[in-house]
Amino acid sequence: MKLNLFLTVVLVALVAANFGLSDNPTRRNWEAMPEMVRTIAYKSFSANPNFADGKTLQLPPQGTLARDATPFRTRPGAVVYQTYCQPCHGGAGKGDGPVAMRGFPPPPSLLAEHALHLSDDQMFDVATRGQKNMPSYAVQVPPQDRRAAISYIRSLQGGLQQ
């Protein structure tokens, strides 16, 4: 009983302090480490005492990749197909993958007449933009891997191309 009374008093005191010490929008809040919040800005070619060579502009560390560079090599088409295509299209490309077996509308067979007559660029466009229930893979699969998957699909089709 005493504990409940004590906790109620503490709660009321905290609520009163919250209303009594409301923020003043014209005054800055207290900062625990202001030097981490507002650091000194240096211009690229100005002197900088923070580095041993005294320069602000530094070379990137060895082995660093540019932002638009891909950090991996092209994966084999079979691996790309198994990861992204096989769940719906199935191992042989017949449209009988596990996703289709669980009630999702089955995709068209990659061995059908229509698929055999698609050019590699048309297949690449479908993989990039998506089609009907198939989502776009432009973000998840790099272009060179999409090309490798198309090459693997061609091997499933027995090398028949337009």
N, C-alpha and C positions, 0 to 999 in steps of 0.2 A: 504494500500500500504506500509506504514511504517512497519507494523507488518510483512508482507511478506519479506521485505528487511532484517529486524532484524533476522527473523528465518533462512533465507538463510545464513547470515553471521555466525550465531551460528552453523549451520550445517557444513559449510566449515571449521570453526575453530575446531569443534569436529573431523572431518575427518582428518584434518592436524595433530591434536594432536594424533590421533590414529596411524598414520603412523610415526610421529616423536618420539613417546614414545613406540616403538615396544619392545616386550619382549626380554630380554637377556636370552638365554637358560642356561647360566652358573650361573645366579644369581637367588636366591629364590624369589618367589613372596611374597608380603606383606601379613601377616596373621593378622586378627583382634583379634583373641583369640588363640595364639599359645599353651597355656596350654590345650586347648580342642583338639587340633590337635595331639599333641605329649604328651601323658601322661607318667608318670613314670611306668615302668613295674616292677612288683614284682614277685619273684618266689613263688610258691605255699606255701612252708613251711617257708618263711622268715617273719621277723617282719614287720608289716604294721601299721603306726601311724594313718591311716584313719579310723580304726575300734576300738570300745571301748575295745575289748579283745586283740587288738594288733596283731591279726593273719590275714594273707592274705586269707587263705583257710577258707571259711565260709560255714556253712550248708545252704541248700536251704530253702527258706521261707516255713512255714507250708502250706500244701495243694498243693504244686508244683508237677506236674506230670512229669515223665520221658519223653524224646522226643519221644520214640516209643510207649508210652502208649496212649490208646484212652480215651479221656475225657468223653465219654458217654457210656451208657449201650446199649446193643443190643435192637434195636427197634423192635416192633412187625412186623411180616412178612407182614401183611396187609398194614401197613404204608409204608414199603419199596416198596412193589409191587405198591401201588398207586402212589408213588413218581417217581419211575424209570421205571416200566414196563407198567403200565396202559396207558400212552400216546400212545404207539404203539400197545400193545397187547390187549387193551380194558379191561373193568371191569371184564368180564367173561373169559378173556383169549382166545377169538376167533380170535384175530388178527384184530379187527375192532375198534381200538382206534382212537382218534381225529387226530393223525398224519397221519394214513393211510387213513382217510376220506378226507384229504386235498391234496391227490395226491401222497404222498410218497408210495413206494411199500409196500404193507401190509406184516407184518411178518407172519410166519406160526402160525397156531392155537396151543395153548398149550393143547388143548383138542383132537388134532389129534392123530391117532394111533402111529405115529412115536414118538411124544412127550410123550405119555403114556409109551413107552418102554425105554425111556432114564433113566439111573440111576441118582441118586442125584449127583454123582460125575461128570457125563457128563454134567448135567445142570449147575453145579457149574463152570465147565471149560468154557462153553459157556458164562456164565455171566462174568467170569473173563477175558477171551481173546476176546470175541466178535465173531461174525460169520456173514458172508455176509454183510448186511447193518447194523447189530447191532454192536454198538461200544463196546469197552471194558469198564467194570465198575469197574476194579481193583482199580483205584485211587479214585473214588467217593464213592464207597460202601465198607465198611469194610467186611472182610470175614464172620464174624458172622451174619451180616445183609443179606449177599447174601444167607447164609444157611437158615435164617428165611424166606426170600422171596421164596425160593424153597419149604420150608414146606408149605407156604401159597398156592403156585401153586399146590402142591399135594392135598390140601384140595379142590381147585377148580376142580381138576380132579376126585374128589370123592374118594380119597384114593387109587386109582388103581396104583400100582407100579409093577415093574418087579419082 
